[in-house]
């Protein structure tokens, strides 16, 4: 083999080992940015969010045996996939949180990164997620400035949700001014706020799992390994496509082989969600799954609080 060709092959091999499937940058070894981008950090950091979502869904919707919970659609997709693969209904309900952990464990093994954890990093990670949610909140407030005074900060990125014990209708219509299901107007504000927070956390975890962790990795393998595009070109295409599909999924829902709409199409909402999808995808490519899902969840939590106390007296 000529020296030049051998050198190029060695460089490609080194790049493959250096970059993970979707990581855009490499940080200094054992720095805060490098440590907290590890999948094992994502597991530990997101575990309280996962537990809170699961317990919150059960406590808010107590008829668990009849499966009457209102769930984030991305969660229901995982449940339906497991049922299609042959698992029982009960196991399919329990399994999605474990799927998140197993996928992250697999990525940790494949990354060859250190398994060590620095517990004090968890607080800066939380603060980072809050700070990274601020640009989206500011952008949302800007889009909802007068004359659109009837809108709310959560209107533009409400997660797609569905009551999973019912067959999908022709149109899903969650409350247009809320990131969670509509409740009876007589329900206490605190209960409604808690429901919004629980649903928002579920969206942060499972939408990021589907549209960033899974979809971007699949698109990266397609563009980088099959189409032989450069690493950066593959990431750019994967980010744009995943963002567009992320936005579309808030307008059109596919469940049980049937297609439904969340409501009338709104170009501004679609555009904002696409931009939000690009933002989250860029975070995923730079900071990894843990920070991205945490930022999405923090945005939904803050949006729910601001929505209740400032937009809906």
C-alpha positions in Angstrom: 0.0 0.0 0.0 1.4 3.5 -0.9 2.5 5.6 2.0 -0.1 8.3 1.3 -3.0 5.8 1.1 -1.8 4.1 4.3 -1.6 7.4 6.1 -5.1 8.3 5.0 -6.4 4.9 6.1 -4.7 5.3 9.5 -6.3 8.8 9.9 -9.8 7.5 9.1 -9.3 4.7 11.6 -8.1 7.2 14.2 -11.1 9.4 13.5 -13.5 6.4 13.9 -11.9 5.6 17.2 -11.8 9.2 18.3 -15.4 10.2 17.6 -18.5 8.6 18.8 -21.3 8.1 16.3 -22.8 11.5 17.0 -20.2 13.5 18.9 -19.1 16.7 17.1 -16.2 17.7 19.4 -13.7 16.0 21.7 -13.0 17.7 25.0 -9.8 17.6 27.1 -9.6 14.2 28.8 -11.2 14.1 32.2 -12.4 17.7 32.0 -15.9 18.7 33.1 -17.1 18.8 29.5 -15.6 15.4 28.7 -16.8 13.7 31.9 -20.3 14.9 31.7 -20.7 13.9 28.1 -20.2 10.3 29.0 -23.2 8.0 28.7 -22.7 6.8 32.3 -23.1 10.3 33.5 -26.4 10.6 31.6 -27.7 7.5 33.4 -26.9 8.8 36.9 -28.1 12.4 36.1 -31.4 11.4 34.4 -32.3 8.6 36.8 -34.2 11.0 39.2 -36.1 12.4 36.2 -37.1 8.9 35.0 -38.3 7.9 38.5 -40.2 11.2 39.0 -41.9 10.7 35.6 -42.9 7.1 36.3 -44.2 7.8 39.8 -45.8 11.0 38.9 -47.8 9.4 36.1 -49.0 6.7 38.4 -49.9 9.1 41.2 -51.7 11.5 38.9 -53.5 8.8 37.0 -54.3 6.2 39.7 -56.2 3.7 37.5 -53.0 2.0 36.5 -54.5 -1.5 36.1 -56.8 -0.1 33.4 -53.9 1.6 31.7 -55.7 4.9 31.7 -52.5 7.0 32.1 -51.8 9.9 29.8 -48.4 9.3 28.2 -45.9 11.1 26.0 -46.3 9.6 22.5 -42.6 8.8 22.3 -43.0 6.6 25.4 -46.0 4.8 23.8 -44.0 4.2 20.7 -41.4 2.2 22.7 -44.3 0.3 24.4 -45.8 -0.6 21.1 -42.5 -1.7 19.7 -41.9 -4.0 22.6 -45.4 -5.5 22.2 -44.8 -6.0 18.5 -41.5 -7.8 19.3 -43.6 -10.2 21.5 -43.3 -8.9 25.1 -46.4 -9.0 27.3 -48.4 -5.8 27.8 -47.3 -5.5 31.5 -43.7 -5.9 30.6 -44.0 -3.4 27.8 -45.3 -0.9 30.3 -42.4 -1.4 32.7 -39.6 -1.7 30.1 -39.1 1.8 28.5 -37.2 3.3 31.5 -34.9 0.2 31.4 -34.4 0.6 27.7 -33.1 4.1 28.2 -30.6 2.8 30.8 -29.6 -0.2 28.6 -29.0 1.9 25.5 -26.8 4.3 27.5 -24.9 1.4 29.0 -24.3 0.0 25.6 -23.1 3.4 24.4 -20.8 3.7 27.4 -19.2 0.3 26.6 -18.9 1.1 22.9 -17.3 4.6 23.7 -14.4 3.1 25.6 -14.7 6.0 28.0 -14.0 5.9 31.7 -16.7 4.6 34.0 -15.6 6.8 36.9 -18.1 9.4 38.3 -17.4 12.6 40.1 -20.5 13.2 42.2 -20.0 17.0 42.6 -20.5 17.3 38.8 -24.2 16.7 39.1 -25.0 20.2 40.5 -23.1 22.0 37.7 -24.9 19.7 35.2 -28.3 20.8 36.6 -27.3 24.5 36.5 -26.0 24.0 32.9 -29.4 22.5 31.8 -31.3 25.4 33.3 -29.0 28.0 31.6 -29.2 26.2 28.3 -33.0 26.2 28.5 -33.0 30.0 28.9 -32.4 30.8 25.1 -35.5 28.8 24.2 -37.6 30.4 26.8 -36.5 33.9 25.7 -37.2 33.0 22.1 -40.7 31.6 23.0 -41.5 34.8 25.0 -40.4 36.9 22.0 -42.7 34.9 19.6 -45.6 35.3 22.1 -45.2 39.0 22.6 -48.2 41.2 21.7 -50.4 41.1 19.8 -50.4 37.4 20.7 -51.2 38.0 24.3 -53.4 34.9 24.6 -50.6 32.5 23.9 -48.3 31.0 26.5 -44.7 30.1 26.8 -45.4 26.5 26.5 -47.7 26.7 23.4 -44.9 26.2 21.0 -43.2 23.1 22.3 -45.9 21.1 24.0 -45.1 17.4 23.8 -47.4 15.1 21.8 -49.5 13.2 24.4 -52.3 10.6 24.3 -54.5 8.7 26.6 -53.2 5.2 25.8 -56.1 3.1 26.9 -58.2 4.6 24.0 -57.8 3.9 20.3 -56.2 6.8 18.5 -58.9 9.1 17.1 -58.6 11.1 13.9 -57.3 14.1 15.8 -55.5 14.3 19.1 -56.2 17.6 20.8 -54.2 18.3 23.9 -54.7 21.7 25.5 -53.2 24.2 23.0 -52.0 26.4 25.9 -50.4 23.6 27.9 -47.6 21.2 27.6 -49.7 18.5 29.3 -53.3 17.2 29.1 -56.2 19.4 29.7 -57.7 18.9 33.2 -61.1 19.8 34.5 -61.3 23.6 35.1 -62.2 22.9 38.7 -59.0 20.9 39.4 -56.6 22.6 41.7 -53.9 24.7 40.0 -51.2 22.7 41.9 -52.4 19.4 40.4 -52.5 20.8 36.9 -49.0 22.2 37.3 -47.7 19.0 38.6 -49.2 17.1 35.7 -47.6 19.6 33.3 -44.2 19.1 34.9 -44.5 15.3 34.9 -45.5 15.2 31.2 -42.7 17.7 30.4 -40.1 15.6 32.1 -41.3 12.5 30.2 -41.0 14.5 26.9 -37.5 15.5 27.8 -36.4 11.9 28.3 -38.3 10.0 25.7 -38.5 12.5 22.9 -34.7 13.0 23.2 -34.3 9.2 23.3 -36.3 8.7 20.0 -35.4 11.9 18.0 -31.8 12.5 19.2 -30.2 9.4 20.7 -31.8 6.8 18.3 -32.7 8.8 15.2 -29.5 10.8 14.9 -27.4 7.7 15.5 -29.3 5.8 12.8 -29.0 8.8 10.4 -25.3 9.1 11.2 -24.7 5.5 10.3 -26.6 6.0 7.1 -24.8 9.1 6.0 -21.3 8.4 7.4 -21.0 4.6 7.0 -23.2 3.9 4.0 -23.1 7.2 2.0 -19.4 7.8 3.0 -20.0 11.5 3.8 -17.7 13.4 6.1 -18.3 13.3 9.8 -19.4 17.0 10.0 -21.6 16.8 6.9 -23.3 13.7 8.3 -24.0 15.5 11.6 -25.4 18.5 9.9 -27.8 16.4 7.7 -28.8 14.3 10.7 -29.5 17.3 12.8 -31.7 19.0 10.2 -33.7 15.8 9.4 -34.2 14.9 13.1 -35.3 18.4 13.9 -37.9 18.5 11.1 -39.3 15.1 12.2 -39.3 16.2 15.8 -41.4 19.2 14.9 -43.7 17.2 12.6 -44.4 14.7 15.4 -46.0 17.5 17.4 -48.5 18.0 14.6 -49.0 14.5 13.2 -49.1 11.4 15.5 -48.8 7.8 14.3 -50.2 5.2 16.8 -51.3 1.6 16.2 -50.8 2.1 12.5 -53.2 5.1 12.4 -52.4 8.7 11.7 -53.9 11.5 13.8 -53.4 15.3 14.2 -52.8 17.2 17.4 -54.8 20.1 15.9 -54.7 22.7 13.2 -51.3 23.2 11.6 -49.6 26.4 12.7 -46.6 27.5 10.7 -45.1 29.5 13.6 -45.3 26.6 15.9 -43.8 24.2 13.4 -41.0 26.7 12.7 -40.3 27.1 16.4 -40.3 23.4 17.1 -37.9 22.8 14.2 -35.6 25.4 15.6 -35.9 23.8 19.0 -35.2 20.5 17.4 -32.0 21.9 15.8 -31.0 23.4 19.2 -31.5 20.1 21.0 -29.7 18.1 18.3 -26.8 20.5 18.4 -26.6 20.1 22.2 -26.7 16.3 21.7 -23.9 16.4 19.2 -21.8 18.6 21.5 -22.7 17.7 25.1 -24.3 14.3 24.8 -27.6 12.8 25.8 -27.7 13.6 29.5 -27.4 17.4 29.2 -29.7 17.4 26.2 -32.5 15.5 27.9 -32.0 17.5 31.1 -32.2 20.8 29.1 -35.4 19.7 27.4 -36.9 18.7 30.7 -35.8 22.0 32.4 -37.4 24.0 29.6 -40.7 22.1 30.0 -40.6 22.5 33.8 -39.9 26.3 33.7 -42.4 26.8 30.8 -45.1 25.0 32.9 -44.4 27.2 35.9 -44.3 30.5 33.9 -47.4 29.5 32.0 -49.4 28.9 35.2 -48.3 31.9 37.2 -47.9 34.5 34.5 -50.2 33.6 31.6 -53.1 31.8 33.2 -54.4 33.4 36.4 
